[in-house]
C-alpha cells in the first residue's frame, strides 16, 4: 500500500464479521487495499452462504461507507443509521 511518507510498503487490511450474541467470528477476509470500501458486502455474502440466513443488523465504521454499498444494504432491507439519528 502507498504510505504518506515512505512510498509503498507491504500492508494488509483485515475484515471480519462477528456474531453479536456469541462473539463468534463468522467470516473473514484480508486484502491489500488501503480502504475498507467495497469489503462489507462480500463478508455479508459469506455469512449468508455459510449459515443460510442473512444478517439482520450490520454495524460498521465509516471506512466501509460508499454509495454502492449503502444502496445494496438498503435493498437487503438492512437499516442504516448514522451517529445521533433516532
Residue pairs with C-beta under 8 A, 6 or more apart in sequence:
1 8
1 9
1 10
1 11
1 32
1 33
1 34
2 8
2 34
3 9
3 11
10 32
11 32
11 34
12 30
12 31
12 32
13 30
13 31
13 32
13 33
13 34
13 35
13 36
13 39
14 28
14 29
14 30
15 28
15 29
15 30
15 31
15 36
15 39
15 40
15 43
16 25
16 26
16 27
16 28
16 29
16 43
17 25
17 26
17 27
17 28
17 43
17 44
17 46
17 47
17 55
18 24
18 25
18 26
19 25
19 26
20 57
20 59
26 46
26 47
26 50
26 51
27 43
27 46
27 47
27 50
28 43
29 39
29 42
29 43
29 46
31 39
33 39
35 63
36 60
36 61
36 63
36 64
37 63
37 64
37 65
37 66
37 69
38 66
38 68
38 69
39 64
40 58
40 60
40 64
40 69
40 73
41 69
41 72
44 54
44 55
44 58
44 76
47 54
47 55
48 54
48 55
54 76
55 78
56 78
57 78
57 79
58 73
58 78
58 80
70 80
73 80
74 80
